[in-house]
Amino acid sequence: MIENSNTIDANGYLVEFSEKAFNSLNALIKIKGYSSIFILVDLNSRDLCLKYFLNKFKAPKEFNIIEVDPGEEKKNLSTCDFVWRHLSKNGADRKSLLINLGGGVITDLGGFVAATYMRGIDFVNVPTTLLSMVDASIGGKLGIDMDNLKNQIGTIANPDLVLIDSHFLKSLSDKQFISGYAEMIKHGLIKNKKYFEKLISYNFLTDRILIEKYIYQSIVIKNNIVRKDPKELGERKLLNFGHTLGHAIESYFLNQANEKKILHGEAVAAGMILESFISTKINGLSLKEANYISNSINKIFDKIKFSKQEITAIIDLVKYDKKNIKGMNRFTLLAEIGKANIDNTVSSKIIRSAFDMYKAP
C-alpha cells in the first residue's frame, strides 16, 4: 500500500489510491450510469494486470475489452483508428466510458481516443507502470507520435478519475521500473532538492516497497505545477526539464530499425544530464552540481553511447520540439538543484558541447 495515500484533487478530477480508488471507480460508474464500458489494454497489461483489476473492480455484467500491441512504436494514428473503429462497431456512444489499463502508451493513446471519439467521452486512467503513475496519467496531456516524433499530435483533456494501485508494480522488470524513476528524479531536480537526495540515496531495486511512499510525493509535485498552469503557458514548462533532448534521443532510436530501443526514462535520464551541463553554460548551475547530478543518475542508468553522426541527427530532431518558437530551441534549465527556469534559448553549438561532457569518462 502507498504511504500517505490521501486523495489528490487534480482540479476537476481525483487521483485515488489502492482500495479507495476502486471504491471511487465503482461509485463513478453507478452515479454516471454509463451506457457501455470499454477497457483498453495492451498485450502486457492484459496478461499481467487485467485479472487483478477485474477481481478488484465490481464491473457490470457487460463490458468490452480492447486489445492493442504494446510499445511506443504503436502509439500512432493507426492504433487510434483501430480503437475508434472498435468503439464504433461495438455501439459506443457519448455516454460510454473508456478505462485505460496500462503504461504511459495506453494512458496517452487511450485518453486521446476518448477525448476525440464523438467529440469526447469519459475516461479513467489506471496506470500500471511506475512511469505512468508519476507522469503520463496525471495532468491531462494526451497524444500520439507522428513519424516517430514524440507526441506530435495531441490535446489536453482530463480523465474522470486516476486510480493508483502499487500492486501493479510487482509485474515490472527492473528495466521498466528504473524507467519510471527518471521522472521522479526530475521532480526533485526542478522543485525539491531534499526529495532528489532521498531518491538517490537508497537501493530502490532491492526494496521496491520503500519507493511507494515517494509515488505520492511525485504526483503532488507535478499536480501542484499543473493546477497553476494546465495549458502549459508558463510554469508547467518546468516539467519539460530533460525532455527536450530526452525526446529527441528517444525519437532517434525509434527510427533506427536495427538499434536497441531506448525506454522513455532512459532517454530522459540522459536528457537531464545533458541539460544540466547546458545549464552550467546558460543558467548559472555550478559545474559541481552538474557533475553531482550526472554521477547520481549514472549510478542508476546505463550511459548511452552516441556516435558523432547520432549526435548530429539528435540535434537536428530538436527543431521539431513543441516548445520551440520561430525556429528557436527553448529549454527548461536548472539554476540550482530544486530550482529551474523556462524558455532558455540554446544554440546547437552548446548542445554539442554538452554531449562532449556527457561522453567524457
FISELUM-611444 format. One record per residue (C-alpha): residue in one letter; residue number from 1; x, y, z. Coordinates in pm, 1 decimal, padded with zeros to 6 digits, always signed. Layout:
% residues N
+-----+-----+----------+----------+----------+
| res |   n |        u |        v |        w |
+-----+-----+----------+----------+----------+
|   A | NUM |        X |        Y |        Z |
...
+-----+-----+----------+----------+----------+
***
This chain:
% residues 361
+-----+-----+----------+----------+----------+
| res |   n |        u |        v |        w |
+-----+-----+----------+----------+----------+
|   M |   1 | +00000.0 | +00000.0 | +00000.0 |
|   I |   2 | +00116.4 | +00353.5 | -00074.3 |
|   E |   3 | +00201.5 | +00556.9 | +00234.2 |
|   N |   4 | +00034.0 | +00895.2 | +00280.6 |
|   S |   5 | -00220.2 | +00776.8 | +00023.9 |
|   N |   6 | -00463.3 | +01062.9 | +00057.5 |
|   T |   7 | -00684.4 | +01170.9 | -00226.3 |
|   I |   8 | -00523.4 | +01428.7 | -00455.5 |
|   D |   9 | -00750.4 | +01694.3 | -00604.4 |
|   A |  10 | -00625.1 | +01743.2 | -00958.7 |
|   N |  11 | -00851.4 | +02036.0 | -01047.1 |
|   G |  12 | -01153.1 | +01865.6 | -01198.8 |
|   Y |  13 | -01077.2 | +01502.6 | -01119.4 |
|   L |  14 | -00935.4 | +01297.2 | -00833.4 |
|   V |  15 | -00624.9 | +01082.5 | -00803.2 |
|   E |  16 | -00712.1 | +00799.7 | -00566.6 |
|   F |  17 | -00502.2 | +00520.1 | -00419.6 |
|   S |  18 | -00548.5 | +00146.0 | -00358.2 |
|   E |  19 | -00883.8 | +00028.8 | -00217.4 |
|   K |  20 | -01026.9 | +00380.3 | -00203.0 |
|   A |  21 | -00957.5 | +00416.3 | -00573.3 |
|   F |  22 | -01155.5 | +00105.4 | -00665.1 |
|   N |  23 | -01442.9 | +00223.5 | -00446.3 |
|   S |  24 | -01437.3 | +00558.6 | -00624.0 |
|   L |  25 | -01439.1 | +00388.1 | -00964.5 |
|   N |  26 | -01739.9 | +00178.9 | -00868.4 |
|   A |  27 | -01917.0 | +00488.3 | -00734.2 |
|   L |  28 | -01840.6 | +00685.5 | -01051.1 |
|   I |  29 | -01993.2 | +00414.0 | -01269.1 |
|   K |  30 | -02302.2 | +00394.8 | -01051.6 |
|   I |  31 | -02353.2 | +00772.4 | -01047.4 |
|   K |  32 | -02289.2 | +00826.2 | -01419.7 |
|   G |  33 | -02494.4 | +00529.5 | -01537.5 |
|   Y |  34 | -02277.0 | +00463.9 | -01840.8 |
|   S |  35 | -02438.4 | +00304.4 | -02144.9 |
|   S |  36 | -02134.4 | +00084.7 | -02202.1 |
|   I |  37 | -01787.5 | +00031.2 | -02058.7 |
|   F |  38 | -01470.3 | -00044.7 | -02255.1 |
|   I |  39 | -01131.4 | -00142.3 | -02107.6 |
|   L |  40 | -00826.5 | -00065.8 | -02321.5 |
|   V |  41 | -00520.9 | -00287.1 | -02263.7 |
|   D |  42 | -00206.4 | -00381.9 | -02447.5 |
|   L |  43 | -00090.1 | -00742.2 | -02450.7 |
|   N |  44 | +00135.4 | -00683.8 | -02148.6 |
|   S |  45 | -00127.8 | -00526.7 | -01924.3 |
|   R |  46 | -00378.6 | -00788.8 | -02041.7 |
|   D |  47 | -00152.6 | -01072.8 | -01930.5 |
|   L |  48 | -00008.2 | -00914.4 | -01614.8 |
|   C |  49 | -00272.7 | -00676.1 | -01482.1 |
|   L |  50 | -00621.1 | -00738.3 | -01619.0 |
|   K |  51 | -00714.6 | -01035.7 | -01398.1 |
|   Y |  52 | -00621.1 | -00847.2 | -01079.8 |
|   F |  53 | -00804.7 | -00536.3 | -01198.2 |
|   L |  54 | -01123.0 | -00727.1 | -01276.3 |
|   N |  55 | -01109.9 | -00902.3 | -00938.7 |
|   K |  56 | -01096.4 | -00565.2 | -00763.1 |
|   F |  57 | -01333.0 | -00382.3 | -00997.4 |
|   K |  58 | -01702.9 | -00455.4 | -00949.5 |
|   A |  59 | -01766.5 | -00445.9 | -01319.8 |
|   P |  60 | -02114.1 | -00454.7 | -01465.3 |
|   K |  61 | -02215.8 | -00781.3 | -01627.3 |
|   E |  62 | -02130.8 | -00645.8 | -01970.0 |
|   F |  63 | -01805.9 | -00473.5 | -02063.4 |
|   N |  64 | -01579.8 | -00486.2 | -02364.7 |
|   I |  65 | -01203.2 | -00544.9 | -02375.4 |
|   I |  66 | -00999.5 | -00370.2 | -02647.0 |
|   E |  67 | -00652.5 | -00517.8 | -02703.2 |
|   V |  68 | -00365.6 | -00342.3 | -02885.1 |
|   D |  69 | +00000.1 | -00430.3 | -02937.5 |
|   P |  70 | +00247.9 | -00288.5 | -02681.0 |
|   G |  71 | +00529.3 | -00041.5 | -02736.9 |
|   E |  72 | +00593.6 | +00324.7 | -02810.1 |
|   E |  73 | +00610.4 | +00244.7 | -03182.1 |
|   K |  74 | +00237.9 | +00155.4 | -03164.5 |
|   K |  75 | +00139.7 | +00494.8 | -03019.0 |
|   N |  76 | +00025.1 | +00622.2 | -03355.8 |
|   L |  77 | -00275.4 | +00714.6 | -03567.0 |
|   S |  78 | -00313.0 | +00360.0 | -03699.4 |
|   T |  79 | -00369.6 | +00224.1 | -03347.0 |
|   C |  80 | -00611.1 | +00508.3 | -03271.3 |
|   D |  81 | -00805.2 | +00420.1 | -03585.1 |
|   F |  82 | -00829.1 | +00058.4 | -03469.2 |
|   V |  83 | -00963.3 | +00163.7 | -03126.9 |
|   W |  84 | -01207.6 | +00422.0 | -03269.6 |
|   R |  85 | -01347.3 | +00161.1 | -03508.7 |
|   H |  86 | -01375.4 | -00095.7 | -03230.3 |
|   L |  87 | -01572.2 | +00153.6 | -03021.4 |
|   S |  88 | -01799.4 | +00237.2 | -03312.1 |
|   K |  89 | -01861.8 | -00124.0 | -03415.9 |
|   N |  90 | -01945.8 | -00218.5 | -03058.0 |
|   G |  91 | -02201.3 | +00055.5 | -03000.2 |
|   A |  92 | -02002.8 | +00311.1 | -02800.6 |
|   D |  93 | -02190.0 | +00639.8 | -02768.3 |
|   R |  94 | -02140.6 | +00967.8 | -02582.5 |
|   K |  95 | -02244.7 | +00800.0 | -02255.8 |
|   S |  96 | -01977.5 | +00530.6 | -02280.6 |
|   L |  97 | -01671.2 | +00503.4 | -02055.6 |
|   L |  98 | -01319.2 | +00404.5 | -02162.4 |
|   I |  99 | -01090.5 | +00266.3 | -01888.8 |
|   N | 100 | -00721.5 | +00280.2 | -01985.6 |
|   L | 101 | -00535.0 | -00000.5 | -01808.4 |
|   G | 102 | -00163.9 | +00006.9 | -01883.4 |
|   G | 103 | +00151.2 | +00213.1 | -01901.4 |
|   G | 104 | +00209.6 | +00556.3 | -02048.6 |
|   V | 105 | +00141.0 | +00448.0 | -02405.9 |
|   I | 106 | -00204.4 | +00321.9 | -02308.2 |
|   T | 107 | -00298.2 | +00624.0 | -02094.3 |
|   D | 108 | -00169.1 | +00868.9 | -02358.4 |
|   L | 109 | -00331.0 | +00694.9 | -02652.7 |
|   G | 110 | -00647.5 | +00587.7 | -02472.8 |
|   G | 111 | -00707.3 | +00934.8 | -02336.7 |
|   F | 112 | -00656.2 | +01083.4 | -02684.9 |
|   V | 113 | -00900.0 | +00833.2 | -02835.3 |
|   A | 114 | -01160.6 | +00911.3 | -02568.0 |
|   A | 115 | -01117.3 | +01288.5 | -02597.6 |
|   T | 116 | -01176.6 | +01275.8 | -02973.7 |
|   Y | 117 | -01437.6 | +00999.9 | -03011.1 |
|   M | 118 | -01775.9 | +01167.5 | -03069.0 |
|   R | 119 | -01607.0 | +01491.4 | -02953.0 |
|   G | 120 | -01526.4 | +01337.2 | -02618.2 |
|   I | 121 | -01635.2 | +01054.7 | -02389.0 |
|   D | 122 | -01542.1 | +00994.3 | -02026.0 |
|   F | 123 | -01223.0 | +00805.2 | -01949.9 |
|   V | 124 | -01045.2 | +00670.5 | -01641.7 |
|   N | 125 | -00671.0 | +00607.1 | -01620.5 |
|   V | 126 | -00539.5 | +00303.2 | -01434.5 |
|   P | 127 | -00159.4 | +00329.9 | -01472.0 |
|   T | 128 | +00026.9 | +00003.1 | -01426.6 |
|   T | 129 | +00391.0 | +00118.8 | -01450.3 |
|   L | 130 | +00589.8 | +00347.5 | -01224.6 |
|   L | 131 | +00639.9 | +00588.1 | -01515.5 |
|   S | 132 | +00269.9 | +00619.1 | -01589.4 |
|   M | 133 | +00180.5 | +00650.8 | -01220.2 |
|   V | 134 | +00403.8 | +00952.1 | -01160.1 |
|   D | 135 | +00382.1 | +01113.3 | -01501.7 |
|   A | 136 | +00176.2 | +01000.0 | -01800.5 |
|   S | 137 | -00160.2 | +00952.9 | -01630.2 |
|   I | 138 | -00151.3 | +01290.5 | -01449.9 |
|   G | 139 | -00207.6 | +01636.4 | -01595.1 |
|   G | 140 | -00438.5 | +01583.0 | -01891.4 |
|   K | 141 | -00175.4 | +01573.7 | -02167.3 |
|   L | 142 | -00282.7 | +01323.1 | -02431.5 |
|   G | 143 | -00111.0 | +01239.8 | -02754.1 |
|   I | 144 | +00031.7 | +01009.2 | -03014.3 |
|   D | 145 | +00352.9 | +01005.0 | -03214.6 |
|   M | 146 | +00382.8 | +01100.7 | -03581.6 |
|   D | 147 | +00666.8 | +00956.6 | -03789.3 |
|   N | 148 | +00820.7 | +00851.2 | -03455.4 |
|   L | 149 | +00831.3 | +01211.9 | -03332.6 |
|   K | 150 | +00710.1 | +01210.1 | -02973.2 |
|   N | 151 | +00356.6 | +01337.4 | -02905.8 |
|   Q | 152 | +00332.2 | +01549.3 | -03220.0 |
|   I | 153 | -00047.2 | +01505.7 | -03230.3 |
|   G | 154 | -00248.6 | +01556.5 | -02914.6 |
|   T | 155 | -00471.2 | +01758.6 | -02690.8 |
|   I | 156 | -00528.8 | +01834.2 | -02323.3 |
|   A | 157 | -00830.1 | +01675.4 | -02155.9 |
|   N | 158 | -00873.9 | +01547.4 | -01802.0 |
|   P | 159 | -00974.6 | +01195.7 | -01703.1 |
|   D | 160 | -01269.4 | +01148.9 | -01470.2 |
|   L | 161 | -01053.4 | +00955.3 | -01225.4 |
|   V | 162 | -00697.1 | +00826.0 | -01189.1 |
|   L | 163 | -00662.1 | +00500.1 | -00997.5 |
|   I | 164 | -00319.2 | +00426.8 | -00845.0 |
|   D | 165 | -00255.0 | +00078.0 | -00707.8 |
|   S | 166 | +00103.1 | -00016.7 | -00619.0 |
|   H | 167 | +00021.4 | -00385.0 | -00668.9 |
|   F | 168 | +00081.5 | -00338.0 | -01041.7 |
|   L | 169 | +00448.0 | -00252.8 | -00978.0 |
|   K | 170 | +00511.6 | -00617.9 | -00894.8 |
|   S | 171 | +00474.4 | -00702.5 | -01263.7 |
|   L | 172 | +00754.8 | -00469.9 | -01379.1 |
|   S | 173 | +01100.8 | -00576.7 | -01486.5 |
|   D | 174 | +01392.5 | -00387.8 | -01329.8 |
|   K | 175 | +01441.8 | -00204.4 | -01659.8 |
|   Q | 176 | +01082.8 | -00080.0 | -01672.5 |
|   F | 177 | +01088.3 | +00005.5 | -01304.1 |
|   I | 178 | +01400.7 | +00219.1 | -01342.7 |
|   S | 179 | +01248.6 | +00397.2 | -01642.0 |
|   G | 180 | +00978.8 | +00547.5 | -01420.7 |
|   Y | 181 | +01236.2 | +00653.5 | -01167.2 |
|   A | 182 | +01372.6 | +00915.0 | -01409.7 |
|   E | 183 | +01055.2 | +01123.2 | -01389.7 |
|   M | 184 | +01067.4 | +01115.6 | -01010.6 |
|   I | 185 | +01427.0 | +01238.0 | -01015.2 |
|   K | 186 | +01316.7 | +01520.0 | -01245.4 |
|   H | 187 | +01051.6 | +01629.8 | -00994.7 |
|   G | 188 | +01320.4 | +01664.7 | -00729.1 |
|   L | 189 | +01561.5 | +01847.0 | -00958.5 |
|   I | 190 | +01310.1 | +02113.4 | -01060.1 |
|   K | 191 | +01133.4 | +02164.1 | -00726.7 |
|   N | 192 | +01279.0 | +01989.7 | -00421.1 |
|   K | 193 | +01648.9 | +01921.3 | -00355.1 |
|   K | 194 | +01580.7 | +01714.7 | -00042.5 |
|   Y | 195 | +01342.8 | +01493.1 | -00238.4 |
|   F | 196 | +01607.4 | +01443.3 | -00509.8 |
|   E | 197 | +01867.0 | +01346.3 | -00249.1 |
|   K | 198 | +01629.7 | +01099.5 | -00084.0 |
|   L | 199 | +01553.3 | +00935.1 | -00417.9 |
|   I | 200 | +01918.2 | +00869.4 | -00499.5 |
|   S | 201 | +02020.7 | +00762.3 | -00150.1 |
|   Y | 202 | +01889.5 | +00406.4 | -00132.8 |
|   N | 203 | +01882.8 | +00088.8 | -00339.5 |
|   F | 204 | +01527.8 | +00101.7 | -00469.1 |
|   L | 205 | +01564.0 | -00213.8 | -00681.2 |
|   T | 206 | +01613.3 | -00431.2 | -00372.7 |
|   D | 207 | +01341.0 | -00255.2 | -00174.2 |
|   R | 208 | +01052.1 | -00162.4 | -00400.9 |
|   I | 209 | +00817.7 | -00117.8 | -00107.0 |
|   L | 210 | +01017.9 | +00183.7 | +00008.4 |
|   I | 211 | +00964.8 | +00367.4 | -00319.9 |
|   E | 212 | +00587.4 | +00361.1 | -00274.4 |
|   K | 213 | +00593.5 | +00647.3 | -00026.5 |
|   Y | 214 | +00756.1 | +00863.3 | -00294.1 |
|   I | 215 | +00494.3 | +00799.4 | -00561.9 |
|   Y | 216 | +00250.4 | +01018.0 | -00374.3 |
|   Q | 217 | +00511.5 | +01293.3 | -00334.6 |
|   S | 218 | +00596.3 | +01294.4 | -00705.5 |
|   I | 219 | +00230.9 | +01317.1 | -00803.7 |
|   V | 220 | +00182.5 | +01606.3 | -00559.6 |
|   I | 221 | +00479.7 | +01796.6 | -00708.5 |
|   K | 222 | +00352.8 | +01752.9 | -01063.4 |
|   N | 223 | -00008.0 | +01824.2 | -00970.8 |
|   N | 224 | +00081.1 | +02148.1 | -00790.3 |
|   I | 225 | +00252.9 | +02270.3 | -01107.1 |
|   V | 226 | -00024.1 | +02160.4 | -01343.2 |
|   R | 227 | -00301.6 | +02315.1 | -01132.6 |
|   K | 228 | -00134.9 | +02655.2 | -01166.3 |
|   D | 229 | -00080.2 | +02621.7 | -01540.3 |
|   P | 230 | -00292.8 | +02349.7 | -01705.6 |
|   K | 231 | -00233.3 | +02471.3 | -02062.7 |
|   E | 232 | +00147.5 | +02498.8 | -02029.2 |
|   L | 233 | +00167.6 | +02872.3 | -02081.9 |
|   G | 234 | +00429.8 | +02921.1 | -01810.7 |
|   E | 235 | +00519.4 | +02720.7 | -01500.8 |
|   R | 236 | +00413.9 | +02383.7 | -01641.9 |
|   K | 237 | +00710.2 | +02410.7 | -01878.8 |
|   L | 238 | +00926.3 | +02327.4 | -01575.8 |
|   L | 239 | +00818.4 | +01965.7 | -01625.3 |
|   N | 240 | +00999.9 | +01964.5 | -01959.8 |
|   F | 241 | +01342.2 | +01954.7 | -01795.0 |
|   G | 242 | +01540.5 | +01670.5 | -01953.1 |
|   H | 243 | +01272.9 | +01617.9 | -02215.1 |
|   T | 244 | +01385.5 | +01844.8 | -02499.3 |
|   L | 245 | +01692.0 | +01631.2 | -02560.7 |
|   G | 246 | +01532.7 | +01324.7 | -02398.6 |
|   H | 247 | +01251.5 | +01319.4 | -02655.8 |
|   A | 248 | +01496.5 | +01380.3 | -02940.5 |
|   I | 249 | +01708.2 | +01084.7 | -02821.3 |
|   E | 250 | +01401.1 | +00863.9 | -02786.0 |
|   S | 251 | +01270.1 | +00968.0 | -03128.8 |
|   Y | 252 | +01606.4 | +00899.4 | -03291.2 |
|   F | 253 | +01626.8 | +00544.0 | -03160.7 |
|   L | 254 | +01262.6 | +00476.9 | -03251.3 |
|   N | 255 | +01360.8 | +00545.8 | -03612.3 |
|   Q | 256 | +01653.0 | +00301.5 | -03607.2 |
|   A | 257 | +01512.0 | -00037.1 | -03703.4 |
|   N | 258 | +01830.5 | -00225.1 | -03617.7 |
|   E | 259 | +01915.9 | -00038.7 | -03299.4 |
|   K | 260 | +01833.8 | -00130.5 | -02942.5 |
|   K | 261 | +01522.8 | +00060.2 | -02834.2 |
|   I | 262 | +01567.8 | +00320.4 | -02562.2 |
|   L | 263 | +01294.8 | +00346.0 | -02297.9 |
|   H | 264 | +01145.9 | +00686.5 | -02220.3 |
|   G | 265 | +01307.3 | +00702.3 | -01877.4 |
|   E | 266 | +01649.1 | +00605.5 | -02014.5 |
|   A | 267 | +01627.7 | +00885.2 | -02272.5 |
|   V | 268 | +01508.3 | +01138.0 | -02013.5 |
|   A | 269 | +01790.2 | +01036.8 | -01776.7 |
|   A | 270 | +02043.6 | +01116.8 | -02048.7 |
|   G | 271 | +01849.4 | +01433.2 | -02129.9 |
|   M | 272 | +01868.3 | +01552.7 | -01769.6 |
|   I | 273 | +02244.8 | +01508.3 | -01760.1 |
|   L | 274 | +02287.3 | +01687.9 | -02092.6 |
|   E | 275 | +02057.5 | +01971.7 | -01994.8 |
|   S | 276 | +02235.3 | +02004.3 | -01658.9 |
|   F | 277 | +02560.6 | +02061.7 | -01845.1 |
|   I | 278 | +02384.0 | +02312.9 | -02070.3 |
|   S | 279 | +02254.7 | +02482.1 | -01752.4 |
|   T | 280 | +02614.6 | +02549.1 | -01643.0 |
|   K | 281 | +02676.2 | +02748.5 | -01960.3 |
|   I | 282 | +02349.4 | +02943.5 | -01971.0 |
|   N | 283 | +02159.1 | +02938.7 | -01643.6 |
|   G | 284 | +02420.3 | +02959.0 | -01367.2 |
|   L | 285 | +02414.5 | +02598.9 | -01243.5 |
|   S | 286 | +02750.6 | +02523.0 | -01086.6 |
|   L | 287 | +02966.1 | +02261.7 | -01254.7 |
|   K | 288 | +02990.7 | +02089.8 | -00914.6 |
|   E | 289 | +02613.6 | +02042.0 | -00901.4 |
|   A | 290 | +02600.4 | +01935.7 | -01267.6 |
|   N | 291 | +02861.4 | +01667.6 | -01201.4 |
|   Y | 292 | +02673.1 | +01561.3 | -00886.5 |
|   I | 293 | +02356.9 | +01520.3 | -01094.4 |
|   S | 294 | +02544.2 | +01333.4 | -01367.0 |
|   N | 295 | +02719.4 | +01095.5 | -01126.1 |
|   S | 296 | +02395.7 | +01028.7 | -00935.2 |
|   I | 297 | +02197.4 | +00946.5 | -01248.5 |
|   N | 298 | +02477.3 | +00736.6 | -01398.8 |
|   K | 299 | +02474.2 | +00515.2 | -01088.9 |
|   I | 300 | +02113.4 | +00425.7 | -01173.5 |
|   F | 301 | +02100.3 | +00434.9 | -01553.9 |
|   D | 302 | +02345.0 | +00290.5 | -01803.7 |
|   K | 303 | +02517.9 | +00555.5 | -02009.4 |
|   I | 304 | +02402.3 | +00570.8 | -02371.0 |
|   K | 305 | +02682.2 | +00560.8 | -02628.8 |
|   F | 306 | +02646.3 | +00817.4 | -02908.1 |
|   S | 307 | +02848.1 | +00842.2 | -03228.5 |
|   K | 308 | +02918.1 | +01182.1 | -03386.5 |
|   Q | 309 | +02663.7 | +01105.0 | -03657.4 |
|   E | 310 | +02399.5 | +01014.7 | -03399.3 |
|   I | 311 | +02461.2 | +01336.0 | -03205.6 |
|   T | 312 | +02416.7 | +01538.9 | -03524.5 |
|   A | 313 | +02090.7 | +01356.7 | -03602.9 |
|   I | 314 | +01959.7 | +01405.1 | -03247.9 |
|   I | 315 | +02040.6 | +01777.6 | -03250.6 |
|   D | 316 | +01857.2 | +01803.0 | -03582.5 |
|   L | 317 | +01548.2 | +01642.6 | -03423.7 |
|   V | 318 | +01537.8 | +01912.0 | -03154.3 |
|   K | 319 | +01395.8 | +02152.8 | -03413.6 |
|   Y | 320 | +01068.9 | +01954.0 | -03404.3 |
|   D | 321 | +01023.8 | +02008.0 | -03029.3 |
|   K | 322 | +00681.7 | +02155.7 | -02947.3 |
|   K | 323 | +00830.4 | +02421.9 | -02718.9 |
|   N | 324 | +01023.4 | +02589.6 | -02999.3 |
|   I | 325 | +00912.3 | +02935.1 | -03112.8 |
|   K | 326 | +01009.5 | +03085.6 | -03451.3 |
|   G | 327 | +01273.4 | +02818.6 | -03500.1 |
|   M | 328 | +01447.6 | +02891.0 | -03167.6 |
|   N | 329 | +01515.9 | +02598.1 | -02933.4 |
|   R | 330 | +01351.0 | +02651.8 | -02593.4 |
|   F | 331 | +01483.9 | +02460.6 | -02292.5 |
|   T | 332 | +01394.5 | +02434.9 | -01924.8 |
|   L | 333 | +01724.4 | +02459.8 | -01738.0 |
|   L | 334 | +01843.0 | +02440.3 | -01377.2 |
|   A | 335 | +01974.0 | +02737.8 | -01180.0 |
|   E | 336 | +02044.2 | +02503.8 | -00888.9 |
|   I | 337 | +01912.2 | +02169.2 | -00773.3 |
|   G | 338 | +01548.8 | +02232.1 | -00682.4 |
|   K | 339 | +01515.6 | +02549.2 | -00891.0 |
|   A | 340 | +01462.0 | +02573.8 | -01267.6 |
|   N | 341 | +01385.4 | +02837.2 | -01529.8 |
|   I | 342 | +01184.7 | +02807.7 | -01851.0 |
|   D | 343 | +01222.8 | +02934.7 | -02208.6 |
|   N | 344 | +01602.2 | +02936.2 | -02234.9 |
|   T | 345 | +01733.4 | +02966.5 | -02590.9 |
|   V | 346 | +02014.0 | +02719.2 | -02660.5 |
|   S | 347 | +02235.1 | +02702.8 | -02969.0 |
|   S | 348 | +02333.1 | +02380.5 | -03146.3 |
|   K | 349 | +02695.2 | +02453.4 | -03054.8 |
|   I | 350 | +02616.6 | +02447.9 | -02681.4 |
|   I | 351 | +02408.6 | +02131.6 | -02720.6 |
|   R | 352 | +02701.7 | +01963.3 | -02892.8 |
|   S | 353 | +02939.0 | +02070.3 | -02614.5 |
|   A | 354 | +02700.9 | +01911.3 | -02361.6 |
|   F | 355 | +02727.7 | +01580.3 | -02549.7 |
|   D | 356 | +03107.8 | +01608.7 | -02526.0 |
|   M | 357 | +03076.9 | +01648.0 | -02146.7 |
|   Y | 358 | +02829.2 | +01357.4 | -02130.9 |
|   K | 359 | +03066.3 | +01129.2 | -02320.7 |
|   A | 360 | +03365.6 | +01213.2 | -02101.8 |
|   P | 361 | +03470.9 | +00933.3 | -01860.5 |
+-----+-----+----------+----------+----------+
***
